Amino acid sequence: MGKAFDSIKRGLREAIAHQRGKARGVKVHEPSEIDVQSLRKRIGLTQEKFAAKFGISLGTLRHWERGDRKPHGPALVLLRVIEKDDRAVLRALS
């Protein structure tokens, strides 16, 4: 069929093997959990200001801080970037 098709086919087979626990050499990157309340306090923002600045629903932020829920996926990645360089994130958002 072609190189692109073969590459996609190989990738799908690898993904299926990984899902079944049979893949070798697969790298999975999962950010570790984060203490959202400590992060927010370190930056020096109220819940309302933190949520507004970073586009997070206030209710969601409160759930994270209480431990009812945990951030995952893109939200966890965003929080990790904020943790590393909150000013860079703020510059990017302005």
C-alpha positions in Angstrom: 0.0 0.0 0.0 2.7 2.5 0.9 5.0 3.6 3.6 2.4 5.8 5.4 -0.1 2.9 5.6 2.6 0.5 6.8 3.6 2.9 9.5 0.0 3.5 10.7 -0.6 -0.3 10.7 2.6 -0.9 12.7 1.6 1.8 15.2 -1.9 0.4 15.6 -0.5 -3.1 16.3 1.9 -1.7 18.9 -1.0 0.2 20.5 -3.1 -2.9 20.7 -0.2 -4.9 22.1 0.5 -2.2 24.7 -3.2 -2.1 25.7 -3.1 -5.9 26.2 0.1 -5.6 28.3 2.2 -7.3 25.7 4.2 -4.5 24.3 8.0 -4.2 24.9 9.9 -1.0 24.7 6.9 1.3 24.9 7.4 4.6 26.7 4.4 5.9 28.6 4.7 9.4 30.1 2.4 10.1 33.0 2.9 13.2 35.0 3.0 12.6 38.7 0.2 13.9 40.9 0.4 17.5 42.0 -0.7 19.4 45.2 -2.8 22.1 43.5 -3.5 24.0 46.7 0.3 24.3 47.5 1.0 25.4 44.0 -1.7 28.1 44.1 -0.5 29.3 47.5 3.1 29.4 46.3 2.1 31.6 43.4 0.1 33.8 45.9 -3.3 33.7 44.3 -6.8 33.2 45.7 -8.8 30.3 44.3 -10.8 32.8 42.3 -7.8 34.5 40.8 -6.0 31.3 40.1 -9.0 29.8 38.4 -9.6 32.9 36.3 -6.0 33.4 35.3 -5.5 29.8 34.1 -8.9 29.1 32.7 -10.0 26.5 35.3 -13.5 26.3 36.6 -13.6 27.5 40.2 -15.6 24.4 41.2 -13.1 22.1 39.6 -10.2 23.9 41.4 -12.0 23.5 44.7 -12.6 19.7 44.1 -8.9 19.3 43.3 -7.9 21.2 46.5 -10.3 19.2 48.7 -9.0 15.9 47.1 -12.5 14.9 45.8 -11.0 14.8 42.3 -7.5 14.8 40.8 -6.4 16.7 37.7 -5.6 14.4 34.8 -4.8 14.7 31.1 -4.2 18.2 29.7 -5.2 19.8 33.0 -2.4 18.0 34.8 0.1 18.9 32.2 -1.0 22.6 32.4 -0.5 22.5 36.2 2.9 21.0 35.8 3.9 23.8 33.4 2.5 26.4 35.8 4.5 24.8 38.6 7.7 25.1 36.5 7.2 28.6 35.2 3.9 30.3 35.9 5.1 33.6 34.4 5.7 31.9 31.1 2.2 30.5 31.1 0.8 33.9 31.9 2.8 35.5 29.1 1.5 32.9 26.7 -2.1 33.6 27.8 -1.9 37.3 27.5 
